Amino acid sequence: MTYFLVTFVFMAVVIAIMAIGVIFGRRAIKGSCGGAANNADCVCVEKCDKRKKMEAEAHLNQGS
């Protein structure tokens, strides 16, 4: 039970720190440009190579 409580408190502290960072930083927590939903809008300032390739392929497929 002690391990569970220590782990729970540690995870709660980590989540609280992330929440405080989002509140004061005004930036959303975001994933990679590839992401699970590949057709979603990319929120990256500079798109990664994987996202650029996916967008180029999508553009080529639309032209066909």
C-alpha positions, 0 to 999 in steps of 0.5 A: 500500500505504501508503494501505491501511495508514493506512486500516486502522490508522485504522479499527482505532483507531476500532473500538477506541475504540468498544469501549472506550466500550461496555465502560466505558459499559455501554451497547450500541451501538444503531441508530434506533428504526425500524431495519432490522427494524421489528418488533424491540423499540425500545431507545430511552428515548424513542421517536421519532416514526417508531416511535410512528407504526408502533406506532399503525398496528400497534395499529390493524391488530390491532384490525381 
